[in-house]
Structure formats: structure tokens, C-alpha cells
């Protein structure tokens, strides 16, 4: 069993990961320090995920779909355009539609197992506010079991804020910006990690595809794959010196992100000015549909190569279906972007040997 400690801020019971010196509460963000972490038992070997704290409100979508003999596939897809504001983005809702198309048609995700959060949704619980995104992330891992495959795709603004607890190598927390971030605040990487990474039980997989600025380590995963232009790589250890646990409960968490923590992400251009999409989402789908989806290394290499050969303007094609046709037929554009897609994971692995699968 895991050691239980009470949060120093709100007194919520928290499960201290093995060997950790402190833990951050996902609800009030207070950091609780433990005097003698040697009393924590070894990592759990069972498959059941530790219980999650209750979501901010009851899930408006009900429980996730029942498991099949081969596990469940479910996804949360979030695209935010910040329409009619000074922060407006062009391609994020199309990113969400393209990712949904990919998951359903390429990876056989049931339509009923995908929650879409965009400003186009008529259901008020599917507008990408901070509260709704939080509830969707809780829904994603609710009742997670071995064999489950989870996907979180986000296209929107990302940012950074000063970190005061020694969790971050560069001194900054990475954040996602909900539609109402100016009034409700951003979603910090510590909360994302606590909500969808740490509960993952052995045998479950989480893939995150994050198309946002400053998104390299936005899931706070412990290891970052640092790859050069020739495809050589080494894993950087980003485990915080504070001892706060950032891994899973035995499961597997891997994230593709649009750029490094100190970089920004762009849109990509093609034929017209009707439809746009994020450069990272475009290049990720292009890598999969272009036959580069065998391993994580081949995907990352293909994405980086495409980014280096992609223009700065808005991706277009007349409609989302035209965009997907371009992807399927190998369409590309010229130019170049100053961003480098990143790969992070809960533990290192051989990126050219490990097969990619959703």
C-alpha cells in the first residue's frame, strides 16, 4: 500500500509515491513535505489504479464505456480558437476534427469513446473552459484498467509561469490555456501530471499529442528524448530535485509535443486561406499516414523533418476533408519553422525499436 499523507493546504488525503520527499496537491497546489520518506513501501505491483480525488463536479458524460476483452480506447480532444479575442488562433478546431478522424478511421477508436471540447459544441459541458477540461481529464482516467489505451490531444495556447518548488529544471511550470484562462487561470503541468499520469495502472497506456507553445514537458513526465537533426538521441533526466514523484502507477505515459519548453508553435500553409491547422498536428498526422508510424523514433524524425520544410502561414485546403486527402497523398509545403517537436515519457526506451500503437 502507498503511504497516505494529508495535504498541508486543504487536508485532502494524498498517496505519497514510493521514495518521494514531497507531493503537490492537484486541488489546492500546496506542496506537502514528508519528514522520513524511507517509510514509504515499494511501488505497487497490482494492476488497479489508486483512487482519484473526486472531480470538481460530477462527470456530465457519465462513466467511460465498458471494457472489451482487449481493453478500452477513449480520448479527450480539445481545440480552442479563442474566437473574437485578441488571442485568436486559426487552426485549432480543425486540428481537433483531424485528430478525431485519425483516431476513428486509423486506430479504430469508437466515436462514443471520444469527448470533443471546442467552441463549436452546443453542449455547455463541452465548451473548453478550465472546469470542463479538468472534468474531461478526470473522465479519461476514470476506472482505467490494464489494456486501456487513452489519448489526450490539445491544440491551443500554451504558456509558462514561474515555479517556486524546484520541480522544474528551467525554473518554469508549463501550462495550457483554457478558453477562460484570463479569468479562471491556466492549467499547470503539475495538475495535468497528477490527474492523468500518476493514476495510470500497470498495463494501461496514455498518449498525449500537445500542439501548443512551450509544450515540451507540459505533462511533467520524468524523461525527455533529446534528438539531433541526424536522428541520434539521448534521454534527459527531468526528475525534480525536490523528490516529487512524476511517474505513473506502473502504466505507460508518452507525450508528443509541438516544441521545446522555450519555443513557440506555429500554423502551416498550403493552398488557400480557407482552412488552417497547427503545424505540429499536421506533421503528426502526416507522419502516421505517410508510412512513418512504425516506431516512436520514426514518427519524431518525420515530424521534425516536415516542420523544417513547412511554411509559416495558415495550413489550408478548402476543407478538413481536403487536408486529410493531402495527408494521405503526401502533400507538403515549403518554408521552415523554428520549432522542434519533442518526445517525453515516464521511463526511457529505445525509440527506434519500440513499436508505436494507440
DRENLO-735487 format. One record per residue (C-alpha): residue number from 1; x, y, z; residue in one letter. Coordinates in steps of 0.02 Angstrom, whole numbers, plus 50000, padded with zeros to 5 digits. Last residue first. Layout:
segu | xx | yy | zz | kefi
NUM | X | Y | Z | A
...
This chain:
segu | xx | yy | zz | kefi
358 | 49867 | 50179 | 48502 | X
357 | 50024 | 50091 | 48441 | X
356 | 50202 | 50141 | 48403 | X
355 | 50326 | 49998 | 48402 | X
354 | 50478 | 50015 | 48518 | X
353 | 50640 | 49981 | 48423 | X
352 | 50686 | 50152 | 48356 | X
351 | 50636 | 50246 | 48515 | X
350 | 50734 | 50128 | 48627 | X
349 | 50656 | 50164 | 48797 | X
348 | 50668 | 50288 | 48941 | X
347 | 50533 | 50298 | 49075 | X
346 | 50380 | 50407 | 49107 | X
345 | 50397 | 50478 | 48932 | X
344 | 50437 | 50636 | 48835 | X
343 | 50451 | 50667 | 48647 | X
342 | 50479 | 50840 | 48574 | X
341 | 50434 | 50929 | 48412 | X
340 | 50563 | 51061 | 48363 | X
339 | 50507 | 51237 | 48322 | X
338 | 50584 | 51373 | 48214 | X
337 | 50479 | 51340 | 48060 | X
336 | 50531 | 51321 | 47877 | X
335 | 50473 | 51356 | 47701 | X
334 | 50387 | 51238 | 47580 | X
333 | 50228 | 51137 | 47581 | X
332 | 50180 | 50955 | 47587 | X
331 | 50053 | 50834 | 47511 | X
330 | 50090 | 50650 | 47541 | X
329 | 49932 | 50580 | 47464 | X
328 | 49850 | 50532 | 47629 | X
327 | 49898 | 50696 | 47710 | X
326 | 49832 | 50797 | 47564 | X
325 | 49670 | 50700 | 47568 | X
324 | 49659 | 50737 | 47754 | X
323 | 49675 | 50922 | 47718 | X
322 | 49543 | 50910 | 47582 | X
321 | 49425 | 50826 | 47705 | X
320 | 49457 | 50967 | 47829 | X
319 | 49401 | 51092 | 47698 | X
318 | 49469 | 51210 | 47566 | X
317 | 49649 | 51151 | 47579 | X
316 | 49738 | 51264 | 47701 | X
315 | 49879 | 51274 | 47826 | X
314 | 49899 | 51453 | 47885 | X
313 | 50065 | 51542 | 47858 | X
312 | 50239 | 51496 | 47920 | X
311 | 50291 | 51369 | 47791 | X
310 | 50340 | 51187 | 47820 | X
309 | 50505 | 51106 | 47772 | X
308 | 50588 | 51106 | 47944 | X
307 | 50422 | 51051 | 48020 | X
306 | 50414 | 50903 | 47900 | X
305 | 50588 | 50844 | 47951 | X
304 | 50545 | 50861 | 48134 | X
303 | 50384 | 50765 | 48112 | X
302 | 50468 | 50626 | 48013 | X
301 | 50605 | 50607 | 48144 | X
300 | 50479 | 50602 | 48286 | X
299 | 50372 | 50473 | 48196 | X
298 | 50522 | 50363 | 48152 | X
297 | 50585 | 50371 | 48331 | X
296 | 50416 | 50324 | 48404 | X
295 | 50410 | 50171 | 48293 | X
294 | 50308 | 50110 | 48143 | X
293 | 50216 | 50272 | 48108 | X
292 | 50320 | 50333 | 47962 | X
291 | 50204 | 50268 | 47825 | X
290 | 50141 | 50436 | 47762 | X
289 | 49977 | 50424 | 47856 | X
288 | 50063 | 50420 | 48026 | X
287 | 50195 | 50551 | 47985 | X
286 | 50065 | 50663 | 47902 | X
285 | 49955 | 50651 | 48056 | X
284 | 50099 | 50710 | 48166 | X
283 | 50152 | 50842 | 48040 | X
282 | 49978 | 50919 | 48031 | X
281 | 49957 | 50915 | 48220 | X
280 | 50126 | 51001 | 48242 | X
279 | 50096 | 51134 | 48110 | X
278 | 49926 | 51181 | 48177 | X
277 | 49783 | 51183 | 48054 | X
276 | 49703 | 51307 | 47935 | X
275 | 49554 | 51307 | 47817 | X
274 | 49500 | 51443 | 47697 | X
273 | 49658 | 51541 | 47661 | X
272 | 49718 | 51445 | 47509 | X
271 | 49842 | 51312 | 47451 | X
270 | 49969 | 51263 | 47583 | X
269 | 50020 | 51341 | 47747 | X
268 | 50069 | 51283 | 47923 | X
267 | 50022 | 51360 | 48091 | X
266 | 50151 | 51393 | 48226 | X
265 | 50217 | 51331 | 48393 | X
264 | 50327 | 51431 | 48512 | X
263 | 50491 | 51382 | 48593 | X
262 | 50565 | 51384 | 48770 | X
261 | 50481 | 51224 | 48828 | X
260 | 50526 | 51134 | 48667 | X
259 | 50400 | 51120 | 48526 | X
258 | 50243 | 51036 | 48461 | X
257 | 50228 | 50899 | 48591 | X
256 | 50223 | 50709 | 48580 | X
255 | 50189 | 50631 | 48750 | X
254 | 50211 | 50456 | 48819 | X
253 | 50136 | 50380 | 48977 | X
252 | 50147 | 50194 | 49017 | X
251 | 50070 | 50112 | 49170 | X
250 | 50150 | 50057 | 49333 | X
249 | 50075 | 50187 | 49450 | X
248 | 50144 | 50326 | 49340 | X
247 | 50291 | 50445 | 49354 | X
246 | 50307 | 50623 | 49420 | X
245 | 50353 | 50590 | 49602 | X
244 | 50411 | 50744 | 49697 | X
243 | 50592 | 50715 | 49751 | X
242 | 50634 | 50901 | 49762 | X
241 | 50772 | 50875 | 49635 | X
240 | 50638 | 50854 | 49503 | X
239 | 50652 | 50708 | 49382 | X
238 | 50698 | 50783 | 49214 | X
237 | 50826 | 50651 | 49163 | X
236 | 50874 | 50681 | 48982 | X
235 | 50861 | 50533 | 48863 | X
234 | 50987 | 50532 | 48721 | X
233 | 50958 | 50542 | 48534 | X
232 | 51037 | 50524 | 48363 | X
231 | 50916 | 50564 | 48222 | X
230 | 51036 | 50665 | 48113 | X
229 | 50949 | 50826 | 48162 | X
228 | 50979 | 50799 | 48348 | X
227 | 50863 | 50712 | 48472 | X
226 | 50839 | 50747 | 48658 | X
225 | 50710 | 50622 | 48720 | X
224 | 50640 | 50694 | 48883 | X
223 | 50618 | 50591 | 49042 | X
222 | 50518 | 50622 | 49203 | X
221 | 50350 | 50669 | 49126 | X
220 | 50289 | 50841 | 49179 | X
219 | 50141 | 50828 | 49058 | X
218 | 50185 | 51000 | 48987 | X
217 | 50366 | 50948 | 48958 | X
216 | 50393 | 51012 | 48781 | X
215 | 50235 | 51119 | 48774 | X
214 | 50303 | 51297 | 48774 | X
213 | 50183 | 51342 | 48632 | X
212 | 50043 | 51221 | 48593 | X
211 | 50003 | 51065 | 48492 | X
210 | 50002 | 50929 | 48625 | X
209 | 49981 | 50748 | 48574 | X
208 | 49966 | 50644 | 48733 | X
207 | 49973 | 50455 | 48733 | X
206 | 49920 | 50357 | 48888 | X
205 | 49940 | 50170 | 48905 | X
204 | 49871 | 50045 | 49033 | X
203 | 49958 | 49881 | 49076 | X
202 | 50012 | 49935 | 49251 | X
201 | 49896 | 50067 | 49319 | X
200 | 49894 | 50251 | 49265 | X
199 | 49848 | 50359 | 49417 | X
198 | 50010 | 50464 | 49410 | X
197 | 49989 | 50520 | 49230 | X
196 | 49811 | 50585 | 49203 | X
195 | 49768 | 50693 | 49354 | X
194 | 49931 | 50718 | 49447 | X
193 | 50027 | 50753 | 49288 | X
192 | 49898 | 50876 | 49224 | X
191 | 49896 | 50962 | 49394 | X
190 | 50085 | 50982 | 49398 | X
189 | 50083 | 51042 | 49216 | X
188 | 49977 | 51193 | 49263 | X
187 | 49803 | 51227 | 49195 | X
186 | 49787 | 51416 | 49169 | X
185 | 49683 | 51544 | 49261 | X
184 | 49497 | 51570 | 49283 | X
183 | 49477 | 51749 | 49218 | X
182 | 49607 | 51761 | 49080 | X
181 | 49608 | 51572 | 49061 | X
180 | 49427 | 51566 | 49002 | X
179 | 49456 | 51469 | 48840 | X
178 | 49580 | 51358 | 48930 | X
177 | 49767 | 51399 | 48922 | X
176 | 49884 | 51252 | 48950 | X
175 | 50035 | 51274 | 49063 | X
174 | 50220 | 51237 | 49081 | X
173 | 50300 | 51269 | 49251 | X
172 | 50460 | 51371 | 49249 | X
171 | 50626 | 51358 | 49342 | X
170 | 50722 | 51284 | 49195 | X
169 | 50747 | 51112 | 49275 | X
168 | 50573 | 51116 | 49351 | X
167 | 50512 | 51046 | 49517 | X
166 | 50617 | 51164 | 49624 | X
165 | 50461 | 51224 | 49719 | X
164 | 50441 | 51404 | 49659 | X
163 | 50395 | 51378 | 49476 | X
162 | 50372 | 51539 | 49374 | X
161 | 50239 | 51528 | 49240 | X
160 | 50238 | 51461 | 49064 | X
159 | 50120 | 51464 | 48915 | X
158 | 50017 | 51359 | 48797 | X
157 | 49882 | 51417 | 48679 | X
156 | 49775 | 51294 | 48585 | X
155 | 49776 | 51118 | 48516 | X
154 | 49760 | 50977 | 48642 | X
153 | 49752 | 50790 | 48611 | X
152 | 49735 | 50668 | 48757 | X
151 | 49733 | 50484 | 48711 | X
150 | 49699 | 50332 | 48820 | X
149 | 49727 | 50149 | 48778 | X
148 | 49659 | 50026 | 48907 | X
147 | 49739 | 49853 | 48918 | X
146 | 49757 | 49856 | 49107 | X
145 | 49616 | 49958 | 49186 | X
144 | 49566 | 50142 | 49199 | X
143 | 49411 | 50167 | 49307 | X
142 | 49412 | 50355 | 49274 | X
141 | 49568 | 50401 | 49177 | X
140 | 49485 | 50500 | 49036 | X
139 | 49341 | 50561 | 49145 | X
138 | 49463 | 50653 | 49259 | X
137 | 49538 | 50735 | 49106 | X
136 | 49365 | 50783 | 49043 | X
135 | 49320 | 50860 | 49211 | X
134 | 49477 | 50969 | 49209 | X
133 | 49443 | 51022 | 49030 | X
132 | 49264 | 51068 | 49079 | X
131 | 49318 | 51173 | 49228 | X
130 | 49452 | 51265 | 49130 | X
129 | 49332 | 51304 | 48990 | X
128 | 49338 | 51205 | 48828 | X
127 | 49150 | 51208 | 48788 | X
126 | 49096 | 51027 | 48801 | X
125 | 48993 | 51045 | 48961 | X
124 | 48888 | 51181 | 48877 | X
123 | 48833 | 51053 | 48745 | X
122 | 48819 | 51151 | 48581 | X
121 | 49000 | 51115 | 48529 | X
120 | 49079 | 51239 | 48409 | X
119 | 49189 | 51316 | 48546 | X
118 | 49283 | 51151 | 48557 | X
117 | 49296 | 51004 | 48679 | X
116 | 49269 | 50837 | 48593 | X
115 | 49248 | 50683 | 48703 | X
114 | 49289 | 50520 | 48614 | X
113 | 49226 | 50349 | 48672 | X
112 | 49060 | 50361 | 48578 | X
111 | 49153 | 50378 | 48412 | X
110 | 49236 | 50211 | 48445 | X
109 | 49425 | 50220 | 48422 | X
108 | 49475 | 50113 | 48274 | X
107 | 49656 | 50173 | 48256 | X
106 | 49654 | 50235 | 48076 | X
105 | 49474 | 50285 | 48048 | X
104 | 49415 | 50336 | 48221 | X
103 | 49579 | 50404 | 48291 | X
102 | 49626 | 50492 | 48129 | X
101 | 49456 | 50575 | 48106 | X
100 | 49458 | 50635 | 48287 | X
99 | 49632 | 50706 | 48260 | X
98 | 49575 | 50797 | 48103 | X
97 | 49425 | 50872 | 48192 | X
96 | 49531 | 50931 | 48339 | X
95 | 49661 | 51009 | 48225 | X
94 | 49520 | 51094 | 48130 | X
93 | 49466 | 51172 | 48295 | X
92 | 49645 | 51231 | 48324 | X
91 | 49682 | 51307 | 48156 | X
90 | 49663 | 51496 | 48161 | X
89 | 49707 | 51557 | 48335 | X
88 | 49626 | 51707 | 48421 | X
87 | 49717 | 51784 | 48571 | X
86 | 49648 | 51960 | 48545 | X
85 | 49475 | 51886 | 48568 | X
84 | 49331 | 51854 | 48449 | X
83 | 49370 | 51668 | 48439 | X
82 | 49488 | 51595 | 48568 | X
81 | 49519 | 51454 | 48439 | X
80 | 49522 | 51309 | 48563 | X
79 | 49536 | 51126 | 48511 | X
78 | 49524 | 50988 | 48643 | X
77 | 49515 | 50803 | 48606 | X
76 | 49488 | 50683 | 48752 | X
75 | 49508 | 50501 | 48703 | X
74 | 49449 | 50327 | 48740 | X
73 | 49501 | 50151 | 48690 | X
72 | 49452 | 50014 | 48809 | X
71 | 49535 | 49847 | 48841 | X
70 | 49558 | 49693 | 48734 | X
69 | 49414 | 49590 | 48807 | X
68 | 49307 | 49748 | 48793 | X
67 | 49289 | 49873 | 48935 | X
66 | 49129 | 49969 | 48971 | X
65 | 49119 | 50147 | 48902 | X
64 | 49181 | 50286 | 49017 | X
63 | 49064 | 50339 | 49158 | X
62 | 48936 | 50478 | 49136 | X
61 | 48956 | 50623 | 49015 | X
60 | 48917 | 50763 | 49138 | X
59 | 49051 | 50698 | 49259 | X
58 | 49003 | 50752 | 49435 | X
57 | 49087 | 50913 | 49483 | X
56 | 49267 | 50964 | 49526 | X
55 | 49319 | 50783 | 49502 | X
54 | 49334 | 50672 | 49656 | X
53 | 49512 | 50630 | 49708 | X
52 | 49573 | 50480 | 49610 | X
51 | 49584 | 50306 | 49683 | X
50 | 49746 | 50214 | 49650 | X
49 | 49742 | 50114 | 49488 | X
48 | 49717 | 49927 | 49500 | X
47 | 49850 | 49822 | 49417 | X
46 | 49944 | 49762 | 49570 | X
45 | 50132 | 49779 | 49587 | X
44 | 50131 | 49935 | 49694 | X
43 | 50298 | 50028 | 49706 | X
42 | 50396 | 49991 | 49866 | X
41 | 50333 | 50050 | 50036 | X
40 | 50356 | 50228 | 50103 | X
39 | 50445 | 50232 | 50270 | X
38 | 50603 | 50294 | 50189 | X
37 | 50508 | 50455 | 50152 | X
36 | 50552 | 50520 | 50325 | X
35 | 50499 | 50700 | 50358 | X
34 | 50368 | 50716 | 50223 | X
33 | 50342 | 50882 | 50134 | X
32 | 50171 | 50936 | 50071 | X
31 | 50169 | 51054 | 49923 | X
30 | 50008 | 51157 | 49905 | X
29 | 49929 | 51154 | 49731 | X
28 | 49750 | 51172 | 49801 | X
27 | 49668 | 51030 | 49703 | X
26 | 49812 | 50936 | 49621 | X
25 | 49905 | 50929 | 49788 | X
24 | 50094 | 50928 | 49765 | X
23 | 50195 | 50788 | 49846 | X
22 | 50356 | 50784 | 49947 | X
21 | 50506 | 50676 | 49987 | X
20 | 50457 | 50536 | 49865 | X
19 | 50533 | 50363 | 49890 | X
18 | 50374 | 50270 | 49841 | X
17 | 50232 | 50386 | 49788 | X
16 | 50139 | 50476 | 49929 | X
15 | 49952 | 50450 | 49913 | X
14 | 49861 | 50609 | 49963 | X
13 | 49721 | 50634 | 50089 | X
12 | 49645 | 50810 | 50069 | X
11 | 49698 | 50923 | 50212 | X
10 | 49672 | 51083 | 50108 | X
9 | 49846 | 51159 | 50125 | X
8 | 49965 | 51037 | 50209 | X
7 | 49886 | 50895 | 50110 | X
6 | 49862 | 50744 | 50223 | X
5 | 49979 | 50598 | 50199 | X
4 | 49942 | 50418 | 50146 | X
3 | 50086 | 50298 | 50115 | X
2 | 50053 | 50180 | 49970 | X
1 | 50000 | 50000 | 50000 | X
